[in-house]
Amino acid sequence: MLANPNVIGTPGVLRRLATLVYDSFLIFACCLVTGGIVVGGKIATMSATDIEFMRSHGQRAINGPIESAILFTVCLMTVFYFYAYFWRKTGQTLAMQAWRTRLISTRGNAKPTWSQCIVRFVVGFFAFSLAGLGFLWIYTNSERKSWQDLASGTELQLLEKKK
């Protein structure tokens, strides 16, 4: 890894979780927009009679397992693309900028590749969903790397405060 004078270490668990919470507000808004597009697309394909029937009987526009799975997949892709886009572009989401963290590839101190972003996203989901065990792993790893860092060949860096 190349030396970088702006890097002062590796972020701890609380900073990583704070970043996730901050990002979740932006992700929620993105999912509302994409979900609205999916629901709007479904309603646009319905006849006026079907829409009136749905309204008068209190039915939802998205019902049934297939439509729900489509909506879930679109929202999941939105979340992935949110992270991957910012990781690839600058190495930082808005929350990462606020909490002074940056994601880099361990292969030459560069921005992560698409494949690294995919692996990091998938492993990060499991690291978080298993009671945060993957995040707590930084306390057992000598390089303070979480599961998603180790699996994807990336690492988070803590940056110094701008003066």
LOTI-683005 format. One record per residue (C-alpha): residue number from 1; y, z, x; chain; residue in three letters. Coordinates in nm, 2 decimals, always signed. Last residue first. Layout:
     i    north       up     east   ch    aa
   NUM        Y        Z        X    A   ALA
...
***
This chain:
     i    north       up     east   ch    aa
   163    +2.24    +0.88    -0.75    A   LYS
   162    +1.92    +0.74    -0.90    A   LYS
   161    +1.65    +0.99    -0.92    A   LYS
   160    +1.34    +0.93    -0.70    A   GLU
   159    +1.05    +0.74    -0.84    A   LEU
   158    +0.71    +0.88    -0.94    A   LEU
   157    +0.44    +0.62    -0.89    A   GLN
   156    +0.16    +0.52    -1.12    A   LEU
   155    -0.14    +0.35    -0.97    A   GLU
   154    -0.35    +0.03    -1.03    A   THR
   153    -0.69    -0.08    -0.93    A   GLY
   152    -0.80    -0.10    -1.29    A   SER
   151    -1.09    +0.16    -1.30    A   ALA
   150    -0.92    +0.41    -1.07    A   LEU
   149    -0.58    +0.41    -1.23    A   ASP
   148    -0.74    +0.41    -1.58    A   GLN
   147    -0.95    +0.71    -1.49    A   TRP
   146    -0.65    +0.90    -1.35    A   SER
   145    -0.54    +0.91    -0.99    A   LYS
   144    -0.40    +1.21    -0.81    A   ARG
   143    -0.51    +1.07    -0.46    A   GLU
   142    -0.75    +1.36    -0.40    A   SER
   141    -0.89    +1.33    -0.75    A   ASN
   140    -0.98    +1.65    -0.94    A   THR
   139    -0.63    +1.73    -1.07    A   TYR
   138    -0.57    +1.36    -1.15    A   ILE
   137    -0.88    +1.38    -1.38    A   TRP
   136    -0.66    +1.55    -1.64    A   LEU
   135    -0.56    +1.21    -1.76    A   PHE
   134    -0.91    +1.09    -1.81    A   GLY
   133    -1.00    +1.42    -1.98    A   LEU
   132    -0.72    +1.37    -2.24    A   GLY
   131    -0.94    +1.50    -2.52    A   ALA
   130    -1.18    +1.21    -2.49    A   LEU
   129    -0.93    +0.98    -2.68    A   SER
   128    -0.68    +0.97    -2.39    A   PHE
   127    -0.92    +0.85    -2.12    A   ALA
   126    -1.09    +0.63    -2.38    A   PHE
   125    -0.77    +0.45    -2.46    A   PHE
   124    -0.67    +0.45    -2.09    A   GLY
   123    -0.99    +0.27    -2.01    A   VAL
   122    -0.91    -0.01    -2.25    A   VAL
   121    -0.54    -0.04    -2.15    A   PHE
   120    -0.61    -0.01    -1.77    A   ARG
   119    -0.89    -0.28    -1.79    A   VAL
   118    -0.66    -0.52    -1.98    A   ILE
   117    -0.37    -0.46    -1.76    A   CYS
   116    -0.58    -0.51    -1.44    A   GLN
   115    -0.70    -0.84    -1.59    A   SER
   114    -0.35    -0.95    -1.66    A   TRP
   113    -0.25    -0.87    -1.30    A   THR
   112    -0.05    -0.56    -1.20    A   PRO
   111    +0.28    -0.60    -1.02    A   LYS
   110    +0.26    -0.58    -0.64    A   ALA
   109    +0.20    -0.30    -0.39    A   ASN
   108    -0.05    -0.51    -0.20    A   GLY
   107    -0.36    -0.46    -0.40    A   ARG
   106    -0.30    -0.11    -0.54    A   THR
   105    -0.13    -0.28    -0.83    A   SER
   104    +0.19    -0.11    -0.94    A   ILE
   103    +0.30    +0.10    -1.24    A   LEU
   102    +0.63    +0.27    -1.22    A   ARG
   101    +0.75    +0.62    -1.32    A   THR
   100    +1.11    +0.75    -1.35    A   ARG
    99    +1.07    +0.93    -1.69    A   TRP
    98    +1.34    +0.71    -1.85    A   ALA
    97    +1.22    +0.40    -1.68    A   GLN
    96    +0.86    +0.48    -1.78    A   MET
    95    +0.98    +0.52    -2.14    A   ALA
    94    +1.14    +0.18    -2.14    A   LEU
    93    +0.82    +0.03    -2.01    A   THR
    92    +0.79    -0.02    -1.63    A   GLN
    91    +0.60    -0.24    -1.38    A   GLY
    90    +0.89    -0.49    -1.42    A   THR
    89    +0.74    -0.80    -1.59    A   LYS
    88    +0.36    -0.74    -1.56    A   ARG
    87    +0.38    -0.37    -1.68    A   TRP
    86    +0.63    -0.47    -1.94    A   PHE
    85    +0.43    -0.74    -2.09    A   TYR
    84    +0.10    -0.56    -2.06    A   ALA
    83    +0.23    -0.25    -2.24    A   TYR
    82    +0.37    -0.42    -2.54    A   PHE
    81    +0.09    -0.68    -2.54    A   TYR
    80    -0.17    -0.41    -2.57    A   PHE
    79    +0.02    -0.23    -2.85    A   VAL
    78    +0.07    -0.56    -3.04    A   THR
    77    -0.30    -0.65    -2.99    A   MET
    76    -0.40    -0.32    -3.14    A   LEU
    75    -0.17    -0.39    -3.44    A   CYS
    74    -0.31    -0.74    -3.49    A   VAL
    73    -0.67    -0.60    -3.47    A   THR
    72    -0.59    -0.32    -3.72    A   PHE
    71    -0.44    -0.57    -3.97    A   LEU
    70    -0.74    -0.80    -3.93    A   ILE
    69    -0.98    -0.51    -3.97    A   ALA
    68    -0.80    -0.40    -4.29    A   SER
    67    -0.82    -0.76    -4.42    A   GLU
    66    -1.20    -0.77    -4.35    A   ILE
    65    -1.26    -0.42    -4.48    A   PRO
    64    -1.10    -0.46    -4.82    A   GLY
    63    -0.74    -0.42    -4.93    A   ASN
    62    -0.42    -0.54    -4.78    A   ILE
    61    -0.17    -0.62    -5.06    A   ALA
    60    -0.23    -0.28    -5.21    A   ARG
    59    -0.31    -0.23    -5.58    A   GLN
    58    -0.10    -0.03    -5.82    A   GLY
    57    -0.23    -0.22    -6.13    A   HIS
    56    +0.10    -0.37    -6.23    A   SER
    55    +0.19    -0.47    -5.88    A   ARG
    54    -0.15    -0.64    -5.80    A   MET
    53    -0.15    -0.82    -6.13    A   PHE
    52    +0.20    -0.94    -6.07    A   GLU
    51    +0.11    -1.06    -5.72    A   ILE
    50    -0.20    -1.24    -5.85    A   ASP
    49    +0.00    -1.41    -6.13    A   THR
    48    +0.27    -1.52    -5.88    A   ALA
    47    +0.00    -1.68    -5.66    A   SER
    46    -0.09    -1.53    -5.33    A   MET
    45    -0.05    -1.71    -4.99    A   THR
    44    +0.29    -1.56    -4.93    A   ALA
    43    +0.16    -1.21    -5.01    A   ILE
    42    -0.09    -1.24    -4.72    A   LYS
    41    +0.17    -1.37    -4.48    A   GLY
    40    +0.41    -1.09    -4.58    A   GLY
    39    +0.13    -0.84    -4.52    A   VAL
    38    +0.06    -0.98    -4.17    A   VAL
    37    +0.44    -1.01    -4.09    A   ILE
    36    +0.50    -0.66    -4.21    A   GLY
    35    +0.22    -0.54    -3.99    A   GLY
    34    +0.38    -0.71    -3.69    A   THR
    33    +0.71    -0.54    -3.77    A   VAL
    32    +0.57    -0.20    -3.84    A   LEU
    31    +0.35    -0.23    -3.53    A   CYS
    30    +0.66    -0.30    -3.31    A   CYS
    29    +0.84    +0.01    -3.46    A   ALA
    28    +0.54    +0.23    -3.40    A   PHE
    27    +0.52    +0.09    -3.04    A   ILE
    26    +0.87    +0.19    -2.98    A   LEU
    25    +0.82    +0.55    -3.10    A   PHE
    24    +0.48    +0.56    -2.92    A   SER
    23    +0.66    +0.48    -2.59    A   ASP
    22    +0.83    +0.81    -2.59    A   TYR
    21    +0.51    +1.00    -2.66    A   VAL
    20    +0.32    +0.81    -2.39    A   LEU
    19    +0.60    +0.88    -2.14    A   THR
    18    +0.58    +1.25    -2.22    A   ALA
    17    +0.21    +1.23    -2.17    A   LEU
    16    +0.25    +1.08    -1.82    A   ARG
    15    +0.52    +1.33    -1.73    A   ARG
    14    +0.30    +1.62    -1.85    A   LEU
    13    +0.00    +1.50    -1.66    A   VAL
    12    +0.18    +1.47    -1.32    A   GLY
    11    +0.36    +1.17    -1.17    A   PRO
    10    +0.26    +1.06    -0.82    A   THR
     9    +0.50    +1.09    -0.53    A   GLY
     8    +0.85    +1.04    -0.41    A   ILE
     7    +0.87    +0.66    -0.43    A   VAL
     6    +1.22    +0.51    -0.37    A   ASN
     5    +1.16    +0.46    +0.01    A   PRO
     4    +0.87    +0.23    -0.06    A   ASN
     3    +0.59    +0.19    +0.20    A   ALA
     2    +0.34    -0.09    +0.13    A   LEU
     1    +0.00    +0.00    +0.00    A   MET
***
